[in-house]
């Protein structure tokens, strides 16, 4: 009789656990998209994906399709472009990291114009006549006038999902100072390592405690 009660109790416990897991949003559970695109959830609505380029690269999605907050927060107005991610910092609702220098093509730029980047508004623009250089502007170096290739310098970013702000930093000291001001850890996670952990355990270090408990 005791064995029967024990078995019934175990079944009820497992059933309760399964029901708890089923209530967790797929935003926290999906390890890939369309079966061949690795996916890692961050803080809603952010996630990172690995594309199918050669070699494959992790890139940021600002409105993850599985997030309930998709389209409720408009990060696209900032013209954000974060790719080739190897490490990422994530703590207290803040996502941050490093973006290596890269080559950008501006086809509409002619020999009379220059390309600037307004780091306060995070907007690219062209033409020194219409947009004179400001104190916060970064002038991009021209690499090839025929191909319209410009060198975009290395920089850092901080995305605060609590107040939905996003900032670029071209000075590492200023970037670290801002993290300190926000009381955010500077620890960086290796993306490939935490993704492997995610596929095995289904849990990530930055998940809310309530989500961790439900997924265990």
C-alpha positions as CSV (number, residue, x, y, z in Angstrom):
1,X,0.0,0.0,0.0
2,X,2.8,2.4,0.9
3,X,4.5,1.6,-2.4
4,X,1.3,2.5,-4.3
5,X,0.9,5.8,-2.4
6,X,4.6,6.6,-3.1
7,X,4.2,5.9,-6.8
8,X,1.0,8.0,-7.0
9,X,2.7,10.8,-5.1
10,X,5.7,10.7,-7.5
11,X,3.3,10.7,-10.5
12,X,1.5,13.8,-9.1
13,X,4.8,15.5,-8.5
14,X,6.1,14.9,-12.0
15,X,2.7,16.0,-13.4
16,X,3.0,19.3,-11.4
17,X,6.5,19.8,-12.7
18,X,5.5,19.3,-16.3
19,X,2.6,21.7,-15.9
20,X,4.9,24.3,-14.4
21,X,7.3,23.9,-17.3
22,X,4.5,24.1,-19.9
23,X,3.5,27.5,-18.5
24,X,7.0,28.9,-19.2
25,X,7.2,31.0,-22.4
26,X,8.9,29.5,-25.3
27,X,11.1,32.6,-25.3
28,X,13.0,30.9,-22.4
29,X,12.9,27.4,-23.8
30,X,13.7,27.5,-27.5
31,X,17.4,26.6,-28.2
32,X,17.1,27.2,-32.0
33,X,14.9,28.8,-34.7
34,X,13.7,26.7,-37.6
35,X,15.8,23.8,-36.3
36,X,19.0,25.0,-37.9
37,X,19.6,28.4,-36.4
38,X,21.0,28.3,-32.8
39,X,19.3,30.8,-30.5
40,X,20.1,32.1,-27.0
41,X,17.5,34.2,-25.0
42,X,18.8,37.2,-23.1
43,X,16.3,39.7,-21.5
44,X,13.0,40.1,-23.3
45,X,12.7,41.1,-26.1
46,X,16.5,40.5,-26.8
47,X,18.0,37.3,-28.1
48,X,21.1,36.3,-30.1
49,X,21.2,34.0,-33.1
50,X,24.0,32.2,-35.0
51,X,23.6,32.9,-38.7
52,X,24.6,30.5,-41.6
53,X,27.5,32.5,-42.9
54,X,31.0,31.0,-43.2
55,X,32.2,31.0,-40.5
56,X,28.9,31.3,-38.6
57,X,28.5,34.4,-36.4
58,X,26.3,35.3,-33.5
59,X,24.2,38.4,-34.0
60,X,21.7,40.4,-31.9
61,X,18.0,40.3,-32.4
62,X,16.2,43.3,-30.8
63,X,12.7,41.9,-31.3
64,X,12.9,38.2,-30.8
65,X,9.9,36.4,-32.5
66,X,9.2,34.3,-29.4
67,X,9.1,37.3,-27.0
68,X,5.8,38.5,-25.6
69,X,7.3,42.0,-25.7
70,X,8.1,41.8,-29.4
71,X,7.2,45.1,-31.2
72,X,6.4,46.7,-27.8
73,X,9.9,48.2,-27.5
74,X,11.3,49.9,-30.5
75,X,15.1,49.5,-30.7
76,X,15.2,49.8,-34.5
77,X,15.0,53.6,-34.4
78,X,18.6,53.6,-33.1
79,X,20.0,51.9,-36.1
80,X,21.7,49.3,-34.0
81,X,23.8,46.6,-35.6
82,X,25.6,44.1,-33.4
83,X,27.1,41.1,-35.0
84,X,30.2,38.8,-34.7
85,X,29.5,38.4,-30.9
86,X,31.9,36.1,-29.1
87,X,31.4,37.3,-25.5
88,X,28.5,39.1,-23.8
89,X,27.9,40.7,-20.4
90,X,24.4,40.4,-18.9
91,X,23.3,41.4,-15.5
92,X,20.5,43.3,-13.7
93,X,18.5,43.8,-16.9
94,X,21.5,45.1,-18.8
95,X,23.2,43.6,-21.8
96,X,26.6,44.9,-22.8
97,X,29.7,44.1,-24.8
98,X,32.3,44.9,-27.4
99,X,32.0,45.4,-31.2
100,X,35.1,45.0,-33.2
101,X,36.0,47.4,-36.0
102,X,34.4,46.6,-39.3
103,X,34.1,47.7,-42.9
104,X,30.8,49.4,-43.8
105,X,29.6,50.4,-47.3
106,X,27.7,53.6,-47.9
107,X,26.7,53.5,-51.6
108,X,25.1,57.0,-51.5
109,X,28.3,58.7,-50.4
110,X,30.2,60.6,-53.1
111,X,33.7,62.1,-53.1
112,X,32.4,65.4,-51.7
113,X,30.8,63.9,-48.6
114,X,32.0,62.3,-45.5
115,X,30.3,59.7,-43.3
116,X,29.7,60.6,-39.6
117,X,28.2,58.7,-36.7
118,X,26.3,60.6,-34.0
119,X,26.9,58.5,-31.0
120,X,24.3,60.3,-28.9
121,X,21.5,59.5,-31.3
122,X,23.1,56.4,-32.7
123,X,22.3,57.5,-36.3
124,X,24.5,57.3,-39.4
125,X,24.3,60.2,-41.8
126,X,26.1,61.6,-44.8
127,X,27.1,65.0,-46.1
128,X,29.2,67.5,-44.2
129,X,27.2,70.4,-45.7
130,X,23.9,69.2,-44.2
131,X,25.4,67.8,-41.0
132,X,28.4,69.7,-39.7
133,X,30.7,67.8,-37.3
134,X,29.5,68.0,-33.7
135,X,31.5,67.5,-30.5
136,X,30.0,64.0,-30.2
137,X,30.4,62.9,-33.8
138,X,32.7,60.2,-35.0
139,X,34.2,60.6,-38.5
140,X,34.6,57.3,-40.3
141,X,37.8,56.6,-42.3
142,X,37.5,56.1,-46.0
143,X,39.1,52.9,-47.2
144,X,38.0,52.7,-50.8
145,X,36.4,55.6,-52.6
146,X,35.3,53.4,-55.5
147,X,33.7,50.7,-53.4
148,X,32.5,53.3,-50.9
149,X,34.0,51.4,-48.0
150,X,34.5,53.0,-44.6
151,X,36.2,51.7,-41.5
152,X,33.9,51.7,-38.5
153,X,36.0,51.8,-35.3
154,X,35.8,49.4,-32.4
155,X,33.3,50.4,-29.8
156,X,31.2,49.2,-26.9
157,X,27.5,49.1,-26.2
158,X,25.1,49.0,-23.2
159,X,21.4,48.0,-23.6
160,X,19.3,48.7,-20.6
161,X,16.1,46.7,-20.9
162,X,14.7,48.4,-17.8
163,X,14.3,51.8,-19.4
164,X,14.9,50.6,-23.0
165,X,17.9,52.8,-23.6
166,X,20.8,51.9,-25.8
167,X,24.2,53.6,-25.9
168,X,27.4,53.3,-27.9
169,X,30.8,54.1,-26.4
170,X,34.0,54.7,-28.3
171,X,36.0,55.1,-25.1
172,X,36.4,51.9,-23.0
173,X,36.9,53.9,-19.8
174,X,33.6,55.7,-20.2
175,X,31.9,52.3,-21.0
176,X,33.2,50.7,-17.8
177,X,32.4,53.8,-15.8
178,X,28.8,53.6,-17.0
179,X,28.6,49.9,-16.0
180,X,29.9,50.9,-12.5
181,X,27.3,53.6,-12.3
182,X,24.6,51.0,-13.1
183,X,26.0,48.6,-10.6
184,X,26.3,46.0,-13.4
185,X,28.9,43.2,-13.4
186,X,31.7,43.4,-16.0
187,X,31.8,39.6,-16.2
188,X,31.6,38.4,-19.8
189,X,30.1,35.0,-20.8
190,X,31.6,33.0,-23.7
191,X,28.6,32.6,-26.0
192,X,29.4,29.2,-27.4
193,X,30.0,27.8,-23.8
194,X,26.7,29.1,-22.4
195,X,24.9,28.0,-25.5
196,X,26.2,24.4,-25.0
197,X,25.1,24.7,-21.3
198,X,21.6,25.9,-22.4
199,X,21.1,22.9,-24.8
200,X,21.9,20.5,-21.9
201,X,20.3,22.1,-18.9
202,X,17.7,24.3,-20.5
203,X,18.6,27.0,-18.0
204,X,20.9,30.1,-18.3
205,X,22.6,32.0,-15.4
206,X,20.7,35.2,-16.0
207,X,17.2,33.7,-16.1
208,X,14.9,35.0,-13.3
209,X,14.7,32.7,-10.3
210,X,11.0,32.0,-10.9
211,X,11.9,30.7,-14.4
212,X,14.8,28.7,-13.2
213,X,12.6,27.0,-10.6
214,X,9.8,26.2,-13.1
215,X,12.3,24.7,-15.6
216,X,14.1,22.5,-13.1
